[in-house]
Amino acid sequence: MLGRIESDSIRGPVRSSSKIQTPHLGAALRFLRKNKKMSQSEVAEESGIETSEISRLEKGLGNPTYKQMQRLAMGLGVPHGRIVAVEETYAEGTD
C-alpha cells in the first residue's frame, strides 16, 4: 500500500497515515529531555505541544504525528533523526 510503512519486527517504526508508532519513543523523549536538563513544561513551550501530551508520549501512551515529531525535535533542540536514533538504541537494548 502506498503511504504506509510497516515493519515485520515488533520493535520497528510503523507509519500508518500520518501517525508514527515506535515502542521506545517515550524513553527516547525522556532521555533527550533530561539530557538537555529541560522540564516537560519547557519542551511544551518550545515545541507548542501541550505539557499533558508530552507527558503522555513519555509514558508510551499515544503516537505522535510526523508534524508533532518535528515540533518535539525543535523543542528539544535536536535534529528529528536524533529522536529516532535514540529510540533505535533503546530498541536494540531489548533484544
Summary of the structure (lengths in Angstrom):
residues: 95
radius of gyration: 12.8
end to end distance: 28.9
largest distance: 41.2
contacts: 260
relative contact order: 0.20
helix: 54%
strand: 8%
